[in-house]
Amino acid sequence: MTVTDDQRDAHPLGVQPSGSGPGTARVVINEMIDAGLLDDVMARADAGELRLTGEGGFLPEMIKAVLERGLAAELTGHLGYEKGDPVGWGSPNSRNGSSPKTLATEVGDVPLAVPRDRAGSFEPRLVPKGVRRVGGLDDMIVSLYAGGMTVRDIGHHLGRTLGTELSHETISKITDGVLDEVKAWRARPLEEIYPIVYLDALVVKVRDGHQVRNRAAHIAVGVDLDGVKHVLGIWVQAAEGAKFWAGVCAELRNRGVRDVLIVCCDGLTGFPEAVEATWPQTTVQTCTVHLIRAAMRFVSYQDRKKVAVALRPIYTAPTVEAAEAELLAFADSDLGRRYPAAAATWENAWERFIPFLAFPPELRKIIYTTNAIESLNYQLRKIIKNRGHFPNDDAVIKLLWLAIRDIEDKRARQRAKEQGAPRNQRKAPGRLVEGATVHGWKAALGALALTYPDRLGPYLT
């Protein structure tokens, strides 16, 4: 099924972005501005006589006045008569003062006087019992967490900017509130076929008992028949290679993936065998860019450009035989003899590299590299680099999922702001991964259809 650009913008990672667009609130604000009702407020704020947010600020006091008026109206509706109305004399229930309550909001703490009734039957809906936060404060906390801030950092930030004090336990519970969404996302059904799947990893630090260990968080991105990329899943590797990858492939199979034509990854132990056991006809292709980088680890800085030029004929060769000849020529050259480990890197990965040479140029451009994920991982590394370590694997997956959603949400909002502007004046970034379209997909799909007519044909009719 083809998904429109607007639909993909509205639902990155299958989740509706938080917040709302212009609506009734904007209309009311505009009416107040037109009537001059905010002129005095802004004049006093500009003169430093009035704070807008924080304790005693205009906005918290406005929220307090609105909520307390609304609560009083709710109690009147509950009792059936206005305050002071003789109709209430002799009524089995009546007003009974108020209880103090502090409400955390995006503009600071708001102290409320919540009205009570003598029978104790009043259940306010505007500010329900037990609720201590309103507005978008929870969304703000989740967004800060997704941006890489720790629970402790968020607590300090809210106290410093809003004057709102929330315990670490409360902030943790708010961020944990998305776990059900993450669980549903990880179990969601997938397409029956993904012509291409890219796989790459991030190194994260996770507490294991009394030690902190490095673990690999693997992210898989699948390209569907329309050439649209989707994040299929996130897995943190704790077990040894073969067992872990067998579980990952089984999970994808159980979620509906019946076939994958090409998997592009970087030499993962046990992964090719797990893929071939799950989808026997799938080609596991070593990422050429990773292979070049691996070879360059053994090359001194001043010779890197020369070696890069010398390696290029290998991966641009028209056939396997031609590529073998170019590799032998490199190994026998002055550079090859100076850096034998660079040549050995290609020799050791040869069997997983050469499937690449069987494909036409239109397809080679797409499976040449895992850049589809690397650009995402670059953004994610910036988010996790200052976090130290994670308490467990679920915390890793939660943050990565939130970060991807947050990145795509922000980009979608930027594009929405520029909607209608001339194309040459738009500066908003495109989709990072989720919902992005592979460049040159039509030509690549044609090449795939010719290469895999029996496997791809039934899905193209």
Phi, psi and omega per residue, in radians:
M1 nan 2.296 -3.140
T2 -1.406 2.304 3.136
V3 -1.866 2.316 -3.112
T4 -1.322 2.826 3.100
D5 -1.042 -0.732 -3.124
D6 -1.089 -0.689 3.140
Q7 -1.150 -0.701 -3.137
R8 -1.210 -0.615 3.075
D9 -1.133 -0.617 -3.065
A10 -1.349 -0.420 -3.037
H11 -2.317 1.034 3.067
P12 -1.080 2.350 -3.079
L13 1.004 0.410 3.078
G14 1.293 0.256 -3.090
V15 -2.145 2.313 3.123
Q16 -1.183 2.178 3.124
P17 -1.015 2.564 3.139
S18 -1.301 2.889 3.135
G19 1.570 3.016 3.136
S20 -2.493 2.787 -3.123
G21 -1.512 -3.023 3.124
P22 -0.998 2.390 -3.114
G23 -2.768 -2.471 -3.094
T24 -1.035 -0.709 -3.120
A25 -1.046 -0.748 -3.137
R26 -1.126 -0.670 3.109
V27 -1.078 -0.779 -3.126
V28 -1.117 -0.771 3.133
I29 -1.053 -0.769 3.131
N30 -1.072 -0.688 3.111
E31 -1.112 -0.693 3.125
M32 -1.167 -0.685 3.122
I33 -1.134 -0.786 -3.135
D34 -1.078 -0.588 -3.130
A35 -1.440 -0.071 3.122
G36 1.350 0.243 -3.064
L37 -1.249 -0.361 -3.115
L38 -1.751 -0.055 -3.081
D39 -1.068 -0.802 -3.104
D40 -1.169 -0.698 3.135
V41 -1.038 -0.852 -3.094
M42 -1.197 -0.591 3.107
A43 -1.113 -0.738 3.128
R44 -1.213 -0.640 3.100
A45 -1.128 -0.746 3.122
D46 -1.112 -0.578 -3.123
A47 -1.436 -0.052 -3.142
G48 1.400 0.188 -3.130
E49 -1.499 -0.258 -3.011
L50 -2.453 2.242 3.026
R51 -1.536 2.498 3.134
L52 -1.554 -0.668 -3.110
T53 -2.166 3.096 3.135
G54 1.391 -3.101 -3.077
E55 -1.058 2.219 3.141
G56 1.347 0.086 -3.111
G57 -1.298 2.846 -3.101
F58 -1.070 -0.798 -3.067
L59 -1.176 -0.787 3.053
P60 -1.041 -0.685 3.137
E61 -1.187 -0.615 3.082
M62 -1.124 -0.776 3.115
I63 -1.083 -0.735 3.119
K64 -1.022 -0.817 -3.114
A65 -1.113 -0.755 -3.118
V66 -1.152 -0.792 -3.103
L67 -1.178 -0.744 -3.126
E68 -1.152 -0.641 3.081
R69 -1.145 -0.718 3.123
G70 -1.151 -0.697 3.114
L71 -1.131 -0.679 3.111
A72 -1.119 -0.671 3.112
A73 -1.176 -0.641 3.102
E74 -1.113 -0.748 -3.138
L75 -1.143 -0.677 3.086
T76 -1.037 -0.775 3.099
G77 -1.102 -0.636 -3.133
H78 -1.193 -0.719 -3.105
L79 -1.415 -0.525 3.116
G80 1.625 0.146 3.101
Y81 -2.702 2.676 -3.136
E82 -1.281 2.777 3.113
K83 -1.110 2.261 -3.137
G84 1.457 -0.050 -3.122
D85 -1.279 2.217 3.128
P86 -1.014 -0.340 3.139
V87 -1.020 -0.480 -3.089
G88 -1.425 -0.143 -3.117
W89 -1.119 2.255 -3.138
G90 1.459 0.033 3.119
S91 -1.159 2.565 3.136
P92 -1.199 -0.200 3.137
N93 -2.430 2.630 -3.111
S94 -2.716 3.023 3.117
R95 -1.188 2.617 -3.075
N96 -2.503 0.902 3.088
G97 1.295 -2.596 -3.094
S98 -2.632 2.866 3.088
S99 -2.068 2.448 3.123
P100 -1.332 2.550 3.126
K101 -2.680 2.376 3.111
T102 -1.861 2.216 -3.083
L103 -1.938 2.177 3.087
A104 -1.466 2.268 -3.139
T105 -2.327 3.084 3.128
E106 -1.191 -0.283 -3.106
V107 -1.949 0.190 3.123
G108 2.137 3.062 3.126
D109 -1.279 2.438 -3.137
V110 -2.109 1.974 3.090
P111 -1.379 2.206 -3.100
L112 -2.031 2.619 2.949
A113 -1.888 1.784 -3.066
V114 -1.550 2.069 -3.091
P115 -1.159 2.628 -3.139
R116 -2.156 2.823 2.990
D117 -2.090 2.750 -3.062
R118 -1.146 -0.578 -3.099
A119 -1.382 -0.218 -3.130
G120 1.210 0.395 -3.092
S121 -1.727 -0.057 -3.098
F122 -1.325 2.138 3.119
E123 -2.092 1.618 -3.098
P124 -1.099 2.447 3.103
R125 -1.719 -0.468 -3.131
L126 -1.130 -0.810 3.049
V127 -2.278 1.518 -3.066
P128 -1.038 2.702 3.091
K129 -1.034 2.411 3.128
G130 1.568 -0.284 -3.131
V131 -1.420 2.217 -3.133
R132 -2.061 -0.019 -3.131
R133 -2.407 2.483 3.100
V134 -2.357 3.085 3.089
G135 1.182 -2.570 -3.078
G136 -1.725 0.389 -3.101
L137 -1.076 -0.749 3.107
D138 -1.062 -0.742 3.117
D139 -1.109 -0.665 3.113
M140 -1.096 -0.777 -3.127
I141 -1.108 -0.769 3.126
V142 -1.103 -0.687 3.135
S143 -1.153 -0.722 3.087
L144 -1.097 -0.709 3.116
Y145 -1.126 -0.761 3.130
A146 -1.125 -0.459 3.119
G147 -1.408 -0.024 3.049
G148 1.915 -0.050 3.141
M149 -1.320 2.465 3.096
T150 -1.380 2.954 3.102
V151 -1.017 -0.739 3.136
R152 -1.132 -0.738 3.128
D153 -1.068 -0.724 -3.126
I154 -1.114 -0.737 3.116
G155 -1.031 -0.799 3.115
H156 -1.127 -0.704 -3.109
H157 -1.102 -0.795 -3.126
L158 -1.143 -0.689 3.126
G159 -1.155 -0.674 -3.090
R160 -1.319 -0.694 -3.033
T161 -1.631 -0.598 -3.065
L162 -1.966 -0.251 -3.036
G163 1.300 0.309 -3.127
T164 -1.733 2.183 3.140
E165 -1.811 2.007 3.063
L166 -2.153 2.421 -3.135
S167 -1.218 2.787 3.086
H168 -1.079 -0.613 3.134
E169 -1.128 -0.708 3.133
T170 -1.135 -0.785 -3.140
I171 -1.111 -0.699 3.102
S172 -1.078 -0.725 3.130
K173 -1.116 -0.659 3.134
I174 -1.118 -0.821 -3.141
T175 -1.197 -0.555 3.101
D176 -1.239 -0.241 -3.140
G177 -1.108 -0.295 3.136
V178 -1.564 -0.056 -3.062
L179 -1.042 -0.632 3.105
D180 -1.128 -0.669 3.086
E181 -1.130 -0.742 3.126
V182 -1.089 -0.763 3.136
K183 -1.070 -0.757 3.124
A184 -1.146 -0.687 3.127
W185 -1.123 -0.723 -3.111
R186 -1.231 -0.352 -3.118
A187 -1.826 0.040 -3.039
R188 -1.144 2.604 3.092
P189 -1.138 2.599 3.133
L190 -2.037 2.993 3.088
E191 -1.149 2.768 3.135
E192 -1.245 -0.531 -3.117
I193 -2.427 2.386 2.974
Y194 -2.144 1.926 -3.122
P195 -0.957 -0.675 -3.119
I196 -2.354 2.394 3.036
V197 -2.226 2.270 3.068
Y198 -1.825 2.519 3.140
L199 -2.394 2.269 3.099
D200 -2.577 2.942 -3.019
A201 -2.324 2.689 2.975
L202 -2.020 2.526 3.050
V203 -1.624 2.193 3.128
V204 -2.213 2.726 3.108
K205 -1.788 2.187 -3.089
V206 -2.243 2.382 3.111
R207 -1.249 2.282 3.100
D208 -2.241 1.671 -3.042
G209 1.196 -2.094 -3.138
H210 -1.741 0.142 -3.132
Q211 -2.118 2.757 3.034
V212 -1.931 2.162 -3.060
R213 -2.087 2.660 3.007
N214 -1.384 2.302 3.057
R215 -2.321 2.748 3.138
A216 -1.725 2.167 3.027
A217 -1.716 1.920 -3.071
H218 -1.623 2.357 3.103
I219 -2.099 2.256 3.118
A220 -1.916 2.307 3.079
V221 -2.097 2.164 3.125
G222 -1.853 2.522 3.066
V223 -1.827 2.117 -3.101
D224 -1.475 -3.080 -3.061
L225 -1.154 -0.340 3.087
D226 -1.550 0.024 -3.115
G227 1.395 0.283 -3.125
V228 -1.675 2.354 -3.119
K229 -1.514 2.500 3.096
H230 -2.425 2.393 3.027
V231 -1.335 1.953 -3.055
L232 -1.398 -0.577 -3.115
G233 3.132 2.916 3.088
I234 -2.278 2.273 -3.132
W235 -2.354 2.379 3.073
V236 -1.781 2.145 -3.039
Q237 -1.445 2.006 3.100
A238 -1.994 -0.548 -3.116
A239 -1.587 2.999 3.089
E240 -1.186 2.710 -2.909
G241 -0.795 -1.054 -3.006
A242 -1.052 -0.781 -3.113
K243 -1.142 -0.757 -3.130
F244 -1.087 -0.842 -3.081
W245 -1.210 -0.539 3.055
A246 -1.093 -0.684 3.111
G247 -1.175 -0.703 3.122
V248 -1.096 -0.827 -3.119
C249 -1.144 -0.677 3.113
A250 -1.109 -0.675 3.126
E251 -1.105 -0.803 3.132
L252 -1.096 -0.704 3.108
R253 -1.089 -0.773 -3.124
N254 -1.179 -0.404 3.126
R255 -1.549 0.089 2.966
G256 2.021 -0.088 -3.102
V257 -1.346 1.940 -3.101
R258 -1.636 -0.408 -3.120
D259 -2.726 2.540 3.012
V260 -2.340 2.261 -3.096
L261 -1.404 -0.870 -3.084
I262 -2.392 2.308 3.006
V263 -1.988 2.154 -3.122
C264 -1.872 2.097 -3.065
C265 -2.628 -3.036 -3.131
D266 -2.095 1.752 3.043
G267 0.354 1.252 -3.132
L268 -1.712 2.168 -3.088
T269 -1.066 2.167 3.090
G270 1.502 -0.229 -3.080
F271 -1.245 -0.845 3.138
P272 -0.987 -0.694 -3.138
E273 -1.157 -0.681 3.128
A274 -1.170 -0.700 3.113
V275 -1.112 -0.812 -3.091
E276 -1.189 -0.474 3.077
A277 -1.297 -0.523 -3.115
T278 -1.528 -0.810 3.120
W279 -2.212 1.539 -2.957
P280 -0.978 -0.476 -3.065
Q281 -1.662 0.056 -3.091
T282 -1.297 2.420 3.067
T283 -1.609 2.149 3.064
V284 -1.712 1.999 -3.003
Q285 -1.926 2.154 3.047
T286 -1.206 2.346 3.119
C287 -1.121 2.128 -3.096
T288 -1.113 -0.686 -3.140
V289 -1.113 -0.723 3.074
H290 -1.066 -0.679 -3.127
L291 -1.134 -0.732 3.097
I292 -1.100 -0.786 3.140
R293 -1.092 -0.723 3.137
A294 -1.063 -0.707 3.115
A295 -1.175 -0.632 -3.092
M296 -1.216 -0.267 3.113
R297 -1.064 -0.442 -3.072
F298 -1.716 0.069 -3.031
V299 -1.880 2.313 3.109
S300 -1.165 2.703 -3.008
Y301 -0.997 -0.729 -3.057
Q302 -1.216 -0.286 -3.126
D303 -1.828 0.015 -3.025
R304 -1.106 -0.757 3.136
K305 -1.098 -0.706 3.130
K306 -1.118 -0.759 3.140
V307 -1.154 -0.703 3.124
A308 -1.045 -0.732 3.104
V309 -1.145 -0.693 -3.116
A310 -1.216 -0.509 -3.130
L311 -1.417 -0.438 -3.049
R312 -0.952 -0.744 3.135
P313 -1.064 -0.348 3.142
I314 -1.217 -0.914 -3.040
Y315 -1.530 -0.072 3.028
T316 -1.825 0.080 -3.116
A317 -1.111 2.557 -3.101
P318 -1.311 -0.423 -3.096
T319 -2.431 2.929 3.090
V320 -1.106 -0.740 -3.118
E321 -1.062 -0.768 3.133
A322 -1.128 -0.680 3.124
A323 -1.133 -0.703 3.107
E324 -1.077 -0.742 3.124
A325 -1.091 -0.700 3.129
E326 -1.188 -0.652 3.109
L327 -1.146 -0.752 3.093
L328 -1.083 -0.707 3.123
A329 -1.103 -0.693 3.099
F330 -1.150 -0.763 -3.118
A331 -1.082 -0.580 -3.118
D332 -1.518 -0.133 -3.120
S333 -1.361 2.969 3.093
D334 -1.016 -0.745 3.131
L335 -1.133 -0.730 3.141
G336 -1.116 -0.687 3.112
R337 -1.262 -0.503 3.102
R338 -1.290 -0.565 -3.119
Y339 -2.235 1.214 -3.105
P340 -1.111 -0.489 3.135
A341 -1.156 -0.531 3.108
A342 -1.152 -0.761 3.094
A343 -1.154 -0.671 -3.136
A344 -1.126 -0.542 3.102
T345 -1.040 -0.769 3.113
W346 -1.218 -0.690 -3.137
E347 -1.103 -0.725 -3.108
N348 -1.208 -0.486 -3.119
A349 -1.765 0.151 -2.972
W350 -0.979 -0.812 -3.058
E351 -1.131 -0.515 3.120
R352 -1.568 -0.194 3.111
F353 -1.583 -0.702 -2.960
I354 -1.129 -0.369 3.041
P355 -0.980 -0.538 3.117
F356 -0.967 -0.634 -3.042
L357 -1.290 -0.254 -3.130
A358 -1.419 -0.197 -3.049
F359 -1.674 2.650 3.093
P360 -1.246 2.883 -3.087
P361 -0.967 -0.628 -3.116
E362 -1.042 -0.617 -3.119
L363 -1.523 -0.597 3.117
R364 -1.010 -0.673 -3.119
K365 -1.028 -0.532 -3.041
I366 -1.549 -0.607 -3.103
I367 -1.747 0.103 -3.141
Y368 -1.081 -0.559 -3.045
T369 -2.599 2.769 3.038
T370 -1.635 0.481 -3.118
N371 -0.957 -0.428 3.110
A372 -0.974 -0.594 3.124
I373 -1.725 -0.556 -3.073
E374 -1.051 -0.665 3.106
S375 -1.136 -0.636 3.071
L376 -1.171 -0.825 -3.106
N377 -1.098 -0.547 3.077
Y378 -1.053 -0.769 3.104
Q379 -1.162 -0.689 -3.114
L380 -1.201 -0.630 3.117
R381 -1.078 -0.639 3.115
K382 -1.103 -0.532 -3.100
I383 -1.386 -0.663 -3.038
I384 -1.613 -0.164 -2.984
K385 -1.130 -0.500 -3.092
N386 -1.740 0.195 -3.035
R387 -1.595 -0.086 -3.094
G388 1.264 -1.839 3.135
H389 -2.354 2.877 3.127
F390 -1.788 2.583 -3.133
P391 -1.222 -0.493 -3.121
N392 -2.830 3.059 -3.106
D393 -1.136 -0.662 -3.126
D394 -1.080 -0.608 3.123
A395 -1.146 -0.617 3.093
V396 -1.105 -0.887 -3.093
I397 -1.102 -0.707 3.136
K398 -1.051 -0.824 -3.112
L399 -1.159 -0.779 -3.118
L400 -1.091 -0.725 3.115
W401 -1.104 -0.817 3.129
L402 -1.098 -0.693 -3.120
A403 -1.127 -0.766 3.117
I404 -1.084 -0.806 3.132
R405 -1.070 -0.731 -3.100
D406 -1.153 -0.733 3.126
I407 -1.073 -0.830 -3.112
E408 -1.178 -0.640 3.101
D409 -1.079 -0.823 -3.107
K410 -1.105 -0.731 3.127
R411 -1.135 -0.679 3.123
A412 -1.118 -0.694 3.122
R413 -1.155 -0.671 3.098
Q414 -1.096 -0.735 3.125
R415 -1.169 -0.643 3.138
A416 -1.099 -0.633 3.129
K417 -1.132 -0.543 -3.093
E418 -1.652 0.078 -3.117
Q419 -1.059 2.295 -3.129
G420 1.636 -0.262 3.109
A421 -1.338 2.659 3.080
P422 -0.969 2.516 -3.047
R423 -1.008 -0.641 -3.097
N424 -1.300 -0.104 3.106
Q425 -1.846 -0.010 -3.123
R426 -1.484 2.254 -3.125
K427 -2.060 -0.069 -3.108
A428 -1.141 2.447 3.134
P429 -1.248 2.659 3.064
G430 -1.327 -3.048 3.102
R431 -1.118 2.489 -3.128
L432 -1.315 -0.955 3.095
V433 -2.459 -1.085 -3.039
E434 -1.060 2.038 3.138
G435 1.520 -0.089 3.115
A436 -1.286 2.632 -3.132
T437 -1.796 2.380 3.125
V438 -1.215 2.237 3.133
H439 -1.211 2.316 3.135
G440 1.337 0.434 -3.039
W441 -1.182 -0.647 -3.087
K442 -1.017 -0.803 3.133
A443 -1.148 -0.702 3.137
A444 -1.145 -0.698 3.124
L445 -1.118 -0.666 3.080
G446 -1.076 -0.729 3.106
A447 -1.134 -0.687 3.113
L448 -1.144 -0.699 -3.134
A449 -1.110 -0.612 3.108
L450 -1.319 -0.577 -3.113
T451 -1.377 -0.644 -3.096
Y452 -2.181 1.079 -3.049
P453 -1.108 -0.692 -3.088
D454 -1.249 -0.627 -3.063
R455 -1.476 -0.601 -3.081
L456 -1.623 -0.497 -3.071
G457 -0.909 -0.870 -3.103
P458 -1.031 -0.438 -3.113
Y459 -1.567 -0.170 -3.103
L460 -1.743 -0.158 -3.112
T461 -1.433 nan nan
